[in-house]
Amino acid sequence: MKIESILATKSSNVITVRPDQSLKDAIELLVEHDIGALIVVDELGQPVGIISERDIIREAARTETVLAQTVARVMTKDLVVAAPQDDLGAILQTMIAGHFRHLPIIDQERLIGVISIRDVLKVQLDEYQGEVDTLTEIIEDQD
């Protein structure tokens, strides 16, 4: 299965933040949209990083003035990304190995979505349930 199959079930609206915005702004966006990470984009809308709930919590543990800090100070700058045609199994391995819960999806140098570990696991669970249902039918038909 390919990532594009997950993207087809999700909103194409990717919530983003700029590097110069405050962590307070980022937190408000995370809460407002009930999401766990934001893609950080430059003035041209190109991804330059990612900031997650965990990144903000780590910064809060280091400094008392966390809300005044900028996104640029806390974001992860070395983005690991995927493409819509990438295999879901390979992406899951990348996410597990890198301890990523969110992965930006880039197509022709354009941000088109974000896949979460929850999205990947839900698809796999649905596939396994389909296999269980098929095997159950086969067993019941033999009785």
Secondary structure by P-SEA (a helix, b strand, c coil): ccaaaaaaacccccccccccccaaaaaaaaaaacccbbbbbcccccccccccaaaaaaaaaccccccccccccccccccccccccccaaaaaaaaaaacccbbbbbccccccccccaaaaaaaaaaaaaaaaaaaaaaaaaac
